[in-house]
Amino acid sequence: MAELTYDTLMTDSSHYASERAKLENRVILDELERKKKARSMAVPTDDNRVKARLREIGEPITLFGERAADRRDRLIYVLSQINAARGDEAMHVDEESSSEGDEEEEEFYSPGSLELLEARRRIAEYSLPRAQKRVAQQRLDSRMALGRIVDIRKRVFNEVKKFVNLGSQIGDERPISQVRFAPNNEILATGSWSGTVKLWNVPACTPIRTLRGHEDRVGGVAWHPQATLTQEKGLVNLASGAGEGNVNLWSLESESPISVMKGHQDRVCRVAFHPSGNYVASASFDTTWRLWDVNTSQELLLQEGHSKEVYCVDFQIDGALAASGGLDAIGRVWDLRTGRTAMVLDGHVQSIFSIGFSPNGFG
């Protein structure tokens, strides 16, 4: 075997392969950096102003099939390319000059209802004690000996290795969009493109009931936190969202929905129950996610913040935070007690299709 020197390393084909990988990684990182800088640019949200700006820089004011959100994204992309060609300094100057003129116009506040104010207060009262208990438990866990932690992990991994396929079942004539286990792990709910939600026995995989109430394909299914445990069967146990834009609430005793909550202007992709069970969140292609009161079936909050369709939404275990992800490649963490954005997750290059918090309370 030839001696490995710098010269032989330079002629080694594996070296060139690694160089290609580095180059590809560099391209990806540069694109991420460009998108990050582009998102910080002050660009008008009014469609007429977006068209006027595109005309100024010599770009077509519209493309075939292009929507207002896509047009604004195209303007951001073109401006970021122009600024990148000029250099970083030009980009910073443009950001500062444009932000001075547009900052006042872009910032706005939406009035909230008294019901939303009361909901925020109840969420704060619910979440603060749970957060206190969780943090106290984490402090105790942090003192656990390393050897015991390793033993616990080994036991968990050994159980995971024993997992086997207990059964398989054809769930519907059309594709299954989402499946969710009930809190007691004895029932499985499936949502399909046929517009139905089906309940199945576990592990027998035999059908229990078919829930009919949607007019289009079902996108999201979620169980009430106490469903099949302490929640009565005749009360709300399940929520679903579908392509017609409705969010349906279901009991375990009827094939028809208890309530149909309307408000979204486009398909609903995902739904999630708040840990308290009193609220439901829905993510939609109308670029918003909304918060609903389960008891009154009233829309409490219409939350904007994404430039494209919102695909997923989830609640943190304490109930204080919500997270949303969209086709704009942006994830946002929201403080439900104040309504403010707690964090912006901007590390993705392409659309976000799933988002969730860790059981320990962190993202």
C-alpha positions in Angstrom: 0.0 0.0 0.0 1.4 3.4 -1.0 2.4 5.8 1.7 -0.2 8.4 2.4 1.3 11.9 1.8 -0.2 15.2 0.9 0.5 14.5 -2.8 -1.3 11.2 -2.8 -4.1 12.6 -0.8 -4.6 15.4 -3.5 -4.9 12.7 -6.2 -7.2 10.4 -4.3 -10.7 10.3 -5.8 -12.3 10.2 -2.4 -10.7 13.6 -1.7 -12.4 15.1 -4.7 -15.7 13.5 -3.6 -15.3 15.2 -0.2 -14.5 18.4 -1.9 -17.7 18.1 -3.9 -19.6 17.5 -0.7 -18.0 20.6 0.9 -18.9 22.6 -2.2 -22.5 21.4 -2.1 -22.7 22.2 1.6 -21.3 25.6 1.0 -24.0 26.3 -1.6 -26.7 25.2 0.8 -25.3 27.4 3.6 -25.0 30.4 1.2 -28.7 29.9 0.2 -29.7 29.7 3.9 -27.8 32.9 4.6 -29.4 34.6 1.7 -32.9 33.6 2.7 -32.2 34.7 6.3 -31.1 38.2 5.1 -34.0 38.3 2.7 -36.5 37.7 5.5 -35.1 40.7 7.4 -35.7 43.0 4.4 -38.6 45.4 4.7 -40.9 44.6 1.8 -44.5 46.0 1.4 -47.4 43.6 2.1 -49.9 45.6 0.0 -50.2 43.8 -3.4 -50.4 47.1 -5.4 -47.2 48.3 -3.8 -45.5 45.0 -4.5 -46.5 45.3 -8.2 -45.2 48.8 -8.3 -41.9 47.8 -6.8 -41.5 44.9 -9.3 -42.2 47.4 -12.2 -39.5 49.7 -10.8 -36.8 47.0 -11.0 -37.9 45.8 -14.4 -39.6 42.6 -13.4 -43.0 41.3 -14.6 -45.7 42.5 -12.2 -47.4 39.1 -12.3 -46.8 35.6 -13.6 -49.4 33.0 -14.7 -51.2 31.5 -11.7 -49.2 33.7 -9.2 -51.0 34.7 -6.0 -50.3 37.8 -3.9 -48.2 35.9 -1.4 -46.1 34.3 -4.2 -45.6 37.7 -5.8 -44.3 39.1 -2.6 -41.9 36.2 -2.2 -40.7 36.7 -5.7 -40.0 40.4 -5.0 -38.1 39.4 -1.8 -36.1 36.9 -3.9 -35.2 39.4 -6.7 -34.3 42.1 -4.2 -32.1 39.7 -2.2 -30.3 38.7 -5.5 -29.8 42.3 -6.4 -28.4 43.2 -3.0 -26.2 40.1 -2.9 -24.7 41.1 -6.2 -24.0 44.6 -4.8 -22.5 43.2 -1.6 -23.5 42.9 2.0 -23.0 46.6 2.7 -25.6 47.5 0.1 -28.0 45.1 1.6 -27.6 46.6 5.1 -28.0 50.1 3.7 -31.2 49.1 1.8 -32.6 47.5 4.9 -32.0 50.5 7.1 -33.4 53.0 4.6 -36.5 51.0 3.7 -37.2 50.1 7.3 -37.2 53.8 8.3 -39.9 54.5 5.7 -42.0 51.4 6.1 -41.7 50.4 9.7 -44.6 52.6 10.8 -46.9 51.4 8.1 -46.1 47.7 8.5 -46.7 47.5 12.2 -50.3 47.1 13.2 -52.4 45.7 16.0 -55.7 43.8 15.8 -58.3 44.3 18.5 -59.1 41.2 20.5 -62.4 40.2 22.0 -63.2 40.0 25.7 -63.5 36.2 25.2 -59.9 36.1 23.9 -58.8 38.1 26.9 -60.5 35.7 29.3 -59.0 32.7 27.4 -55.5 34.2 27.7 -56.0 34.6 31.5 -57.3 31.1 31.9 -54.4 29.7 29.8 -51.9 31.6 32.1 -53.6 30.2 35.2 -53.5 26.7 33.7 -49.9 26.8 32.5 -48.0 28.5 35.3 -48.5 25.8 37.9 -47.7 23.1 35.4 -44.5 24.8 34.3 -43.5 25.2 38.0 -44.0 21.4 38.6 -42.2 20.5 35.4 -39.1 22.7 36.2 -39.0 21.3 39.7 -39.0 17.8 38.4 -36.3 18.6 35.9 -34.1 19.9 38.7 -34.6 16.6 40.5 -33.8 14.6 37.3 -30.7 16.7 36.7 -29.2 15.3 40.0 -29.8 11.7 38.9 -26.6 9.6 38.6 -25.3 9.1 35.1 -25.3 5.3 35.6 -29.0 5.3 36.4 -29.8 7.4 33.3 -27.9 4.9 31.1 -29.7 2.0 32.7 -33.1 3.6 32.0 -32.2 4.3 28.4 -31.1 0.8 27.9 -34.4 -0.6 29.3 -36.3 1.7 27.0 -34.2 0.8 23.9 -34.6 -2.9 24.7 -38.4 -2.5 24.8 -38.3 -0.7 21.4 -36.4 -3.6 19.9 -39.3 -5.9 20.7 -41.7 -3.9 18.6 -43.4 -6.0 16.0 -46.2 -5.6 13.4 -49.4 -6.6 15.2 -51.6 -6.1 12.3 -52.4 -4.4 9.0 -55.7 -3.0 7.7 -56.9 -1.2 4.6 -58.2 2.0 6.2 -60.1 3.5 3.2 -60.6 3.6 -0.5 -58.6 6.8 -0.7 -55.2 7.8 0.9 -55.0 8.1 4.7 -53.9 11.6 5.7 -53.3 11.2 9.4 -53.6 8.6 12.2 -53.9 9.2 16.0 -54.0 6.9 19.0 -56.5 7.6 21.7 -55.1 8.5 25.1 -56.0 4.9 26.4 -54.2 3.4 23.4 -57.2 1.2 22.7 -58.7 3.2 19.8 -57.1 4.5 16.6 -58.6 7.4 14.6 -57.8 7.8 10.9 -58.6 10.7 8.6 -58.7 10.1 4.9 -59.2 11.9 1.6 -62.7 10.5 1.3 -63.8 13.0 3.9 -64.4 10.5 6.7 -62.9 9.9 10.1 -62.8 6.2 11.2 -62.3 4.7 14.6 -60.6 1.3 14.9 -60.0 -1.2 17.7 -56.4 -1.7 18.8 -54.8 -4.2 18.3 -57.6 -6.1 16.5 -57.7 -3.4 13.7 -61.5 -3.9 13.4 -63.7 -0.9 12.6 -65.8 0.7 15.4 -67.5 3.7 13.7 -67.2 5.9 10.7 -67.7 9.6 11.4 -69.2 11.6 8.5 -69.5 15.3 8.4 -66.8 16.7 6.1 -67.4 17.5 2.4 -63.7 17.3 1.4 -60.6 15.3 2.3 -59.7 15.3 6.0 -56.3 16.8 6.8 -56.0 16.7 10.6 -57.3 14.6 13.5 -56.7 15.1 17.2 -57.9 13.5 20.4 -59.1 15.4 23.5 -56.4 15.0 26.2 -58.9 13.2 28.5 -60.8 11.3 25.7 -61.3 7.6 26.6 -60.0 8.3 30.1 -62.2 10.7 32.2 -64.0 12.5 29.4 -67.6 11.3 28.9 -68.4 9.6 25.6 -71.2 12.0 24.9 -68.9 15.1 25.1 -66.2 16.3 22.7 -63.6 13.6 22.4 -62.2 14.2 18.9 -61.5 17.1 16.5 -60.9 17.0 12.7 -60.2 19.5 10.0 -60.8 19.1 6.2 -60.5 20.6 2.8 -63.7 22.6 2.9 -62.2 24.7 5.7 -64.3 23.4 8.6 -63.2 22.1 12.0 -65.6 19.4 13.4 -65.9 18.3 17.0 -67.0 14.7 17.6 -68.3 12.5 20.5 -67.9 8.8 20.7 -71.6 8.1 20.6 -72.6 9.6 17.2 -71.5 9.5 13.6 -72.4 13.1 13.2 -70.4 16.0 14.6 -71.4 17.8 17.8 -70.3 21.1 16.3 -69.0 22.5 13.0 -66.7 25.5 13.4 -66.5 27.6 10.3 -64.1 30.5 9.6 -61.1 29.4 7.5 -61.1 30.5 3.9 -59.1 27.5 2.6 -58.4 23.8 3.5 -57.5 22.9 7.1 -54.3 20.8 7.2 -53.8 20.0 10.9 -55.7 20.4 14.2 -54.5 20.2 17.8 -56.1 20.2 21.3 -54.7 22.4 24.0 -53.5 20.4 27.0 -56.5 21.7 29.0 -58.9 20.3 26.5 -60.7 23.7 26.4 -59.3 24.9 23.1 -58.5 23.6 19.6 -56.0 25.1 17.1 -56.3 24.7 13.4 -53.7 25.4 10.7 -54.9 26.4 7.2 -53.9 27.2 3.7 -55.5 30.6 4.1 -52.1 31.6 5.7 -53.5 31.7 9.3 -53.9 29.4 12.3 -56.9 29.9 14.5 -57.8 29.2 18.1 -61.3 27.9 19.0 -63.2 27.6 22.2 -64.4 24.0 22.5 -67.3 24.8 24.9 -68.8 27.6 22.8 -67.5 26.6 19.3 -66.4 30.2 19.0 -63.4 31.5 17.1 -61.2 33.2 19.7 -58.1 34.1 17.6 -57.2 34.5 14.0 -53.4 34.5 14.0 -51.5 35.8 11.0 -47.7 35.8 10.7 -46.9 33.4 7.8 -46.4 34.6 4.2 -47.7 31.3 2.8 -49.9 28.5 3.8 -49.8 27.2 7.4 -49.5 23.5 7.4 -49.0 22.4 11.1 -49.7 23.6 14.6 -49.0 22.1 18.1 -49.2 23.1 21.8 -46.5 22.8 24.4 -47.2 20.5 27.3 -47.6 23.3 29.8 -50.2 25.0 27.6 -48.4 28.3 27.5 -47.0 28.1 24.0 -48.1 27.2 20.5 -46.0 26.5 17.5 -46.9 26.8 13.8 -45.1 25.8 10.7 -45.8 26.8 7.1 -44.9 26.4 3.4 -42.9 29.6 3.8 -40.2 27.5 5.5 -40.7 29.4 8.7 -41.7 28.1 12.1 -43.1 30.4 14.8 -43.5 29.9 18.5 -46.3 31.9 20.0 -46.9 32.9 23.6 -50.7 32.3 24.1 -50.8 34.4 27.3 -49.6 37.6 25.5 -50.2 36.9 21.8 -46.6 37.7 21.0 -44.1 35.7 18.9 -41.7 34.1 21.3 -39.3 32.7 18.7 -38.9 32.5 14.9 -37.5 29.2 13.6 -35.8 30.0 10.3 -33.4 27.2 9.6 -35.4 25.3 7.0 -34.8 25.8 3.3 -38.1 24.3 2.2 -41.7 23.9 3.5 -42.4 22.8 7.1 -44.9 19.9 7.2 -44.7 18.9 10.8 -43.9 20.6 14.1 -44.1 19.5 17.7 -42.8 20.1 21.2 -40.7 17.6 23.2 -42.6 15.9 26.1 -40.1 17.6 28.5 -41.6 21.0 27.5 -38.9 22.2 25.1 -39.3 22.4 21.3 
